[in-house]
């Protein structure tokens, strides 16, 4: 058990007079819930990235493989994953505009144009 969790358990045990077994059950439920939430979030991000690929492909008249290569080359996948919390709340048009700006900035940086 990580150090911080051990301290939290000790505090809970002293203040709430909970047994070690009760605390372990609580910890297990929390970890299970966190794992399920993490798995759901990863799935949501995967669906969002898939949506972005499809939208971009349609907007640009490109094949899926071309979009995948482009997104991979300029780090769009990492960008979409890192900023998922903000991006997934925006409209498709806004997201596509943002992806276009992101790729444009990456191309300029690669060519030495700032």
PyMOL commands that set and color helices and strands:
alter all, ss='L'
color gray80, all
select helices_A, chain A and resi 3-16+20-60+64-74+76-82+84-87+92-111
alter helices_A, ss='H'
color red, helices_A
deselect
rebuild
show_as cartoon
